[in-house]
């Protein structure tokens, strides 16, 4: 996709030249308002000087009718000027250090990146085909109910560790046995979550102290709802946890985490898509609760960004 890099002054110049209608919460409004303390004379002077650099970059083209902005750039700026819905997306397959940021407006996405002296934007893309192109191309095998499920976050932390122990035992026993003991689960949980205790002590939001989790209470809940089973000596993955285990046990597990926000609305939601073992899950982490469901198509996954799943109207 073609990208455009603009300085602060060039943004002012183009916004004035195009007389873009700015929405209150758009990226362009927020960026330009950062210079609201500048005088009108200073802004005008910066605009005049930036016209030459815009021509050098090919963003302004001289024609018989006068200066004309590059068409794809105009489309980008129109979305950035109007759009108030934001997506921040991190994809494990891309090995990203930073999330990718998008503006969504009328079924069109524009990716943007703040730079030290301006803004970098990519050409517009139809939202649904673009999102589908970023997902894995694997098959999805799930014919269960279209239901959402909830469990306490602490129970999920214990279940996640149980799935790690089950996967490790499958490897050790060459696929013959995945069961594990209470001692293996407890010791593995504390060892694998030492960093969480450190983050919690440092005051990092979302971190937890593994020592504060009542292991027996959470195990009883997981046994009650058949996420786990117990034969008197060892634990195993139960019927309710089989599909989730199939997903998380895949060594090629793909995850994508997105944060969705809308200016002026009570919308600030984060969810994660996980794909492994031909299984696709959508998980939303709220305060002390995990809400999840299994999806039957990649179209459903794209709807998590664009459709009713996000309560965006």
Helices and strands as residue ranges (DSSP letters): E 3-7, H 8-18, H 27-33, H 40-57, E 60-63, E 66-69, H 71-82, E 85-91, G 92-94, E 100-105, E 108-115, E 118-122, E 125-126, H 127-134, E 149-152, H 153-172, H 182-192, H 194-201, G 210-212, H 215-224, E 228-230, E 235-237, G 239-241, H 242-248, E 254-262, E 267-276, E 279-286, E 289-295, H 298-306, G 308-310
